[in-house]
Each structure stands twice: as C-alpha cells, then as structure tokens.
Amino acid sequence: MARAIVHMDLDTFFVSCERLTNSELRGIPLIIGGGDRGVVASCSYEARVFGVRSAMPIHMAMKLCPQAKIMKGDMELYSKLSHDVTHVLQEKAPVLEKASIDEFYLDITGMDKFHGSYKWTNELAQSVIKETGLPISFSLSINKTVSKIATGEGKPVGNLQVPENEVQAFLNPLSIQKIPMVGAVTFQLLSRIGVRKIQTLSEMPPEVLQQMIGKNGLDIWKKANGIDHKPVEPYTERKSISTEHTFSQDTIDIAKLKRVLIGMVEKLAFQLRSEQWLTSTITVKIRYANFDTETKQCKIAYTSADHILTKNVMELFEKVYQRRMRLRLIGIRFSGLVRGTYQIDLFEDTEEMLSLYAAMDRMKSRYGFDAVMRCAGAHFKPNNKDEILKRIK
C-alpha cells in the first residue's frame, strides 16, 4: 500500500497572526522583523511582490519596498495561535508530527478505505481556517519530501495532490533548490557543473554526488528521485531541556564556575537550535558543599541565541550565589519552549549575527559540538554526570 503523507503549512504565519488581531494590516506590504540592522523574519505576499524575502536585511527590504510597514514580532501570540492549530489537527489526525511552529506532517495511510484522503484533508484544512482564522496550505503525496515540495509549489493557500505515478514528472522540471537539504552552497556547487533541475540531479550516479557533497549526497539523490522513507513522528510537547555539572572537587573559583556555565549554555543553545526550539524561561541551580540547593529563574523573550542566554544566565548566577561557600554542582534549565528556528527570533539581531550562528552550527553538526566554541567556555567538557537531561513533563 502506497503511503499517504500530508504536509500542512500556515501561510505567512507571523503576518497572518498580526492581521488576525489587527484587520487594518490586511492588504498592505507588511514585514515582521526588527532594527535597521536586523533581518526579515517574515513578510506578506504584498511585500514579496517587490522582492522582499525572509532572512533579508531590513535595510535592503526597505529599499525594495519603502512603503512597507515594519512590526516587531510577538512570539507569545504566535506560540498561542500555533498551539490552537495543533489542537485542531490533533483532534482529528491519526498521526501528527509538528515540524515547526507553523508546519505539520500527517500520516493518513489507509484512510482511502473509509474516506477520500484528499477530501478528508481538505475538510481538515477548512476546519483550521474556520476555528483559528489562519490560512493554511496543504499537499498530499507518498512521502514527506514530495509533500513538502508540493505545498511550496501550491502556495498561497494552494492544495495539491501528487499521486505515486506522477511524482517524478512533478519533480523533474523544478529547481534543485526546492529539495530540502539543498542550501546555497550545495546549489552553487551543483550549478557549476550544470545541474540546476531536479531531473538532471536524479539522473546522476549517486556515487558521484557522494564524492562531491559527502554523506548527504545519497540522501539528496534519493529525494530527487522521490524516495523518502522517513516516518511521521508522533508529536509530543517537550517542556524543558537542562544540564547539570558536578565538580570532582568542591570549588569557590568564580572564574572557573563562569567558564563552565558559558560552556553549558553553548551546548544547550546548540541543542535548542538543532531541535528547533526557542526558550522563554531560564533557571540557574547551585548546590553548596553542605548540599543546600538554591535556584533563581527569569523570563525572557523567546530565543535560542548563546549571547542572549549567556547574559541572562550570568545575571542569575550573580543573584543566586550569595554565600561564599564552595559549590559541588551547578545546573541550567531552559523551559517555556515553543517550536521555532533561531531565524524567527532575529527581531533585534543583525545579519552578521545570523551568519555567525549558521556557520558555527554547521561546523558543530559536521565535526561535533567541540569543533568550535567560545574561548570563555572552552574548558567545559561534558562527562557522565553532565549529560543533557531531556525532560518531558
């Protein structure tokens, strides 16, 4: 039996959320972002007509579309509305995966025995629109890759179905940039040898791609041929991530304690970005040599950025560590999590900061967490007593 996988995507989600609360924003070019040196987190289709795109520097977007209205993002609002959509989908979908704050996968394999799969999916999309007021696009095909690509081709508010026997014909004329995993660097590399369409890529020997690109070469070749066996992972809401470090000898060395804290923040922040989470609550925990334990907590704007998290962790540590006694343990917990990538948190940061984090994360993902670290936290080395605690509460 061919699988039936649905991809659903909330159209211009941040923009749609803002328009839901303020009807005067409808029909005008709208950019969600912040600061003259910041980047575009999201933009309306009216702004895209002028060439504005996500992750574009704000100053460039304003040159292209000077009449656009710029608004700082409201992650509290976006998180609430995303939760509302998730609730509607969970009530009816047999298997639901929440891939990000505005993106979902559903496995409805076998539903054709009882309902028309496309008809059922369309009715579900209409339920989302009716109950939340948010526009949503979807596509239905045999796997996650084809469905995701099809949703992008059907936007805005387009609904496509790509049957198994039409998958390759659908993919062939599209740019290789449509394939998940093909970023700017890979696109430029393949373009130099004349590979710009998916059909050309699909016809290449997979071993050649592996030699050019590395271990991801075979995965990209499979996607170009419409092959993707990844299952839809049932959605569970993570509540927090945390880590603790127990010292082999109790210490009162402030410089050492701060170095360890910086390293812990960097590791947790990388995990947040890797798993596409943003945090809004920070807790710092200390345990004295006499086993007295104290904590301090603070609320922040949603983020997954090291420099923001480190600043707040250090402030909390200064507040909680008041008794000049030796410490045996320190810990950090990030909670109040919502789905989202660091890009959507760039309401105050610059294009240079985005590029820095992207480069660091690529190196960490390829060569390991220790491949690149801030000097201040380079002395932090995880051990058996310092594993990341993934708590689902």
C-alpha positions in Angstrom: 0.0 0.0 0.0 1.4 3.4 -1.0 1.8 5.8 1.9 -0.4 8.9 2.1 1.5 11.7 3.7 0.1 15.2 4.2 2.2 18.3 4.6 0.4 21.4 6.1 1.9 24.9 6.2 0.4 28.0 7.7 0.8 30.7 5.1 3.0 33.7 6.1 2.3 32.7 9.6 3.6 35.7 11.6 1.9 38.1 9.2 -1.4 36.2 9.4 -1.2 36.2 13.2 -0.7 40.0 13.2 -3.6 40.5 10.7 -5.9 38.3 12.8 -5.5 40.8 15.7 -5.5 44.0 13.5 -7.6 44.0 10.4 -6.0 47.3 9.3 -2.9 45.4 8.3 -4.7 43.4 5.6 -3.8 44.1 2.0 -0.7 46.2 2.8 3.0 45.2 2.5 4.0 44.0 5.9 7.4 43.0 7.3 8.0 41.2 10.6 11.4 41.9 11.9 13.3 44.5 13.9 16.0 47.1 13.9 17.7 48.8 10.9 20.5 46.2 11.0 18.2 43.3 11.7 16.7 40.8 9.2 13.2 40.0 7.9 11.6 37.2 10.0 8.5 37.1 7.8 6.8 39.2 5.1 3.4 39.4 3.4 2.8 38.5 -0.2 2.3 42.2 -0.9 5.9 42.8 0.1 7.2 39.7 -1.7 6.0 41.2 -5.0 8.8 43.8 -4.6 11.4 41.1 -3.9 11.4 41.1 -0.1 12.3 37.7 1.3 12.8 36.1 4.8 16.3 36.5 6.2 16.9 39.5 4.0 18.5 42.5 5.9 15.8 45.0 6.9 17.6 47.9 5.2 17.6 46.1 1.9 13.9 45.2 2.3 13.1 48.8 2.8 15.0 49.9 -0.3 12.9 47.3 -2.3 9.6 48.2 -0.6 9.8 51.6 1.2 6.1 51.7 1.7 6.1 48.5 3.8 5.1 48.6 7.4 7.6 47.0 9.8 6.5 45.3 13.0 8.5 43.6 15.7 7.4 40.0 16.2 5.2 38.8 19.1 6.3 35.3 19.9 3.7 34.9 22.7 0.9 35.5 20.2 2.5 33.2 17.6 3.0 30.4 20.1 -0.6 30.6 21.3 -2.0 30.5 17.8 0.3 27.7 16.8 -1.0 25.7 19.8 -4.6 26.4 18.7 -3.9 25.0 15.3 -2.1 22.0 16.8 -5.1 21.3 18.9 -7.5 21.3 15.9 -5.2 18.9 14.0 -4.6 16.5 16.9 -8.3 16.0 17.5 -8.7 14.5 14.0 -5.4 13.4 12.6 -4.4 9.7 13.2 -0.7 10.5 13.3 0.6 14.1 13.6 4.1 15.5 13.6 4.7 19.2 14.4 7.8 20.0 12.4 8.0 23.7 13.5 5.8 26.4 14.8 3.9 26.6 11.5 4.5 23.3 9.8 2.9 19.8 10.2 3.0 16.3 8.7 0.2 13.8 8.9 0.2 10.1 8.0 -3.2 9.1 6.8 -2.2 5.9 5.0 -5.2 3.6 4.6 -7.8 6.3 5.0 -8.9 5.8 1.4 -10.7 2.6 2.6 -13.1 4.8 4.6 -12.8 8.3 3.2 -11.3 10.0 0.2 -7.8 11.1 1.5 -7.7 14.4 -0.4 -11.3 15.2 0.5 -10.7 14.4 4.2 -7.5 16.6 4.2 -9.3 19.5 2.6 -12.0 19.3 5.2 -9.4 19.3 7.9 -7.7 22.4 6.4 -11.1 24.2 6.3 -11.6 23.3 10.0 -8.3 25.0 10.8 -9.3 28.1 8.8 -12.7 28.2 10.4 -11.6 27.6 14.0 -8.5 29.7 14.1 -8.9 32.3 11.3 -5.5 31.4 9.9 -4.9 30.5 6.2 -3.2 27.1 5.6 -1.9 25.2 2.6 -1.5 21.5 2.2 -0.4 18.8 -0.2 -0.9 15.1 -0.3 1.6 12.6 -1.7 3.6 9.4 -0.9 6.2 10.8 1.5 7.3 13.9 3.4 9.8 15.2 0.8 7.3 15.3 -2.1 4.5 16.6 0.0 6.7 19.5 1.4 7.8 20.5 -2.1 4.3 20.3 -3.4 3.0 22.6 -0.6 5.6 25.2 -1.6 4.5 24.9 -5.3 0.8 25.3 -4.4 1.2 28.5 -2.2 -0.5 30.7 -1.4 -3.4 28.7 0.0 -3.0 26.0 -2.7 -3.8 22.4 -2.2 -2.0 19.8 -4.4 -2.1 16.1 -4.7 0.8 14.2 -6.3 -0.1 10.5 -6.9 2.7 7.9 -6.8 2.8 7.5 -10.6 3.2 11.3 -11.1 5.9 12.0 -8.6 8.9 12.1 -10.9 7.0 14.1 -13.6 6.1 16.6 -10.9 9.7 16.9 -9.5 11.7 16.9 -12.8 11.2 20.5 -14.0 11.7 22.1 -10.6 14.9 23.7 -9.4 17.2 21.6 -7.2 16.8 24.4 -4.6 13.3 23.0 -4.0 14.8 19.9 -2.4 15.1 20.1 1.4 18.9 19.9 2.3 20.0 21.8 -0.8 21.2 25.1 0.5 23.0 27.9 -1.2 26.5 26.3 -1.0 25.2 23.0 -2.5 23.2 24.8 -5.1 26.3 26.8 -6.3 28.5 23.6 -6.3 26.0 21.7 -8.5 25.3 24.7 -10.7 28.9 24.9 -11.7 28.6 21.5 -13.4 25.3 22.4 -15.0 23.0 20.7 -12.5 20.1 23.1 -11.8 17.0 21.0 -12.4 15.8 18.0 -10.3 15.6 15.8 -13.4 19.3 16.3 -14.1 20.2 15.6 -10.5 18.0 12.4 -10.4 19.8 11.0 -13.4 23.3 11.5 -11.9 25.1 8.4 -10.5 24.6 8.6 -6.7 28.3 7.8 -6.0 29.3 11.0 -7.9 27.1 13.1 -5.6 28.6 11.4 -2.6 32.1 12.3 -3.8 31.1 15.9 -4.4 28.9 16.6 -1.4 29.8 14.0 1.2 27.5 11.8 3.2 24.4 13.9 2.3 24.9 13.2 -1.4 23.0 9.9 -1.4 20.1 11.5 0.6 19.8 14.3 -1.9 19.8 11.9 -4.8 17.0 9.9 -3.2 14.9 13.0 -2.7 15.5 14.0 -6.3 14.1 10.6 -7.2 11.1 10.9 -4.9 12.4 8.5 -2.3 11.9 9.2 1.4 11.1 6.5 3.9 11.2 8.8 7.0 8.1 8.2 9.1 5.8 10.8 10.5 6.9 11.1 14.1 4.0 11.4 16.6 4.0 14.9 18.2 4.9 15.3 21.9 5.4 18.7 23.5 8.8 19.0 25.2 8.6 21.2 28.3 12.3 21.8 29.1 15.9 20.9 28.5 18.6 21.1 31.1 22.1 20.1 32.1 24.0 19.8 35.4 27.7 19.7 36.2 29.0 18.0 39.4 32.6 19.0 40.2 35.1 16.3 41.1 36.2 18.7 43.9 34.0 21.4 45.5 35.1 24.8 44.2 34.8 28.5 45.0 36.7 29.6 41.9 34.4 32.2 40.3 36.3 32.3 37.0 36.1 28.5 36.7 32.4 28.5 37.6 31.6 31.1 34.9 33.6 29.2 32.3 31.6 26.1 32.9 28.3 28.0 32.8 29.2 29.5 29.5 30.1 26.1 28.1 26.8 24.7 29.4 24.8 27.5 27.8 26.5 27.0 24.5 25.8 23.3 24.4 22.1 23.7 25.4 21.6 26.6 22.9 23.0 24.4 20.1 20.6 21.7 21.1 17.7 24.2 21.0 18.6 25.3 17.5 19.3 21.7 16.3 15.8 20.6 17.5 14.1 23.9 16.5 13.1 25.1 19.9 13.0 28.6 21.5 13.1 29.2 25.2 11.4 31.8 27.3 12.4 30.8 30.9 15.9 30.3 32.3 16.6 28.7 35.7 20.1 28.5 37.3 20.6 26.0 40.1 23.5 25.7 42.5 24.3 23.2 45.3 26.7 24.1 48.0 29.2 21.7 49.6 26.8 21.2 52.5 24.1 20.1 50.0 22.0 23.2 50.4 20.4 23.8 47.0 19.1 27.2 45.6 17.6 28.3 42.3 16.8 31.6 40.5 14.6 32.0 37.5 13.8 34.7 35.0 11.5 35.2 32.0 13.0 36.4 28.7 11.8 37.0 25.1 11.8 33.7 23.1 15.3 32.9 21.9 17.9 30.2 21.2 20.9 32.6 20.9 24.0 31.9 23.0 24.8 35.6 23.6 21.4 36.4 25.0 21.1 33.3 27.1 24.6 33.6 28.5 24.0 37.2 29.6 20.8 36.2 31.5 22.4 33.0 33.0 25.3 35.1 34.4 23.0 37.6 35.9 21.0 34.8 37.6 24.2 33.2 38.8 25.3 36.5 40.4 21.9 36.7 42.2 21.7 33.1 43.4 25.4 32.7 44.5 25.3 34.9 47.6 27.0 32.7 50.2 30.8 32.5 49.6 30.9 28.7 50.2 32.3 26.0 47.9 29.9 24.6 45.3 29.6 21.0 44.3 27.1 21.4 41.5 25.7 24.0 39.1 22.9 23.5 36.6 20.9 25.3 33.9 17.4 24.6 32.7 15.6 26.2 29.7 11.8 25.9 29.8 8.7 27.5 28.4 9.7 26.0 25.0 8.0 26.7 21.7 8.8 25.4 18.2 10.8 27.7 16.0 14.2 28.3 14.5 16.6 31.0 15.5 15.8 32.9 12.4 12.4 33.8 13.6 13.9 35.3 16.8 16.0 37.8 14.9 13.9 40.8 15.9 16.9 42.6 17.4 19.9 40.9 15.9 21.9 41.6 12.8 22.6 39.8 9.5 26.2 39.2 10.7 24.9 37.5 13.9 22.7 35.2 11.8 25.6 34.3 9.6 27.8 33.6 12.6 25.4 31.2 14.3 24.6 29.4 11.0 28.4 28.9 10.4 29.0 27.7 13.9 26.1 25.3 13.8 27.2 23.8 10.5 30.6 23.1 11.9 29.2 21.6 15.1 26.8 19.4 13.2 29.5 18.1 10.9 32.5 17.8 13.3 30.9 17.6 16.7 30.0 20.1 19.5 33.6 20.7 20.4 34.7 21.7 16.9 34.1 25.4 17.6 33.5 27.0 20.9 33.8 30.4 22.5 37.1 30.8 24.3 35.4 31.6 27.6 33.6 28.3 27.7 36.2 26.1 26.0 37.1 24.5 29.4 33.7 22.9 29.7 33.9 19.2 28.8 30.7 17.1 29.3 31.2 13.9 31.4 29.0 11.1 32.6 27.5 13.2 35.3 26.9 16.1 32.9 24.6 14.6 30.2 21.7 16.6 28.8 18.5 15.7 30.6 15.7 15.7 28.2 12.7 16.0 30.5 9.2 15.7 29.1 6.8 16.8 31.9 
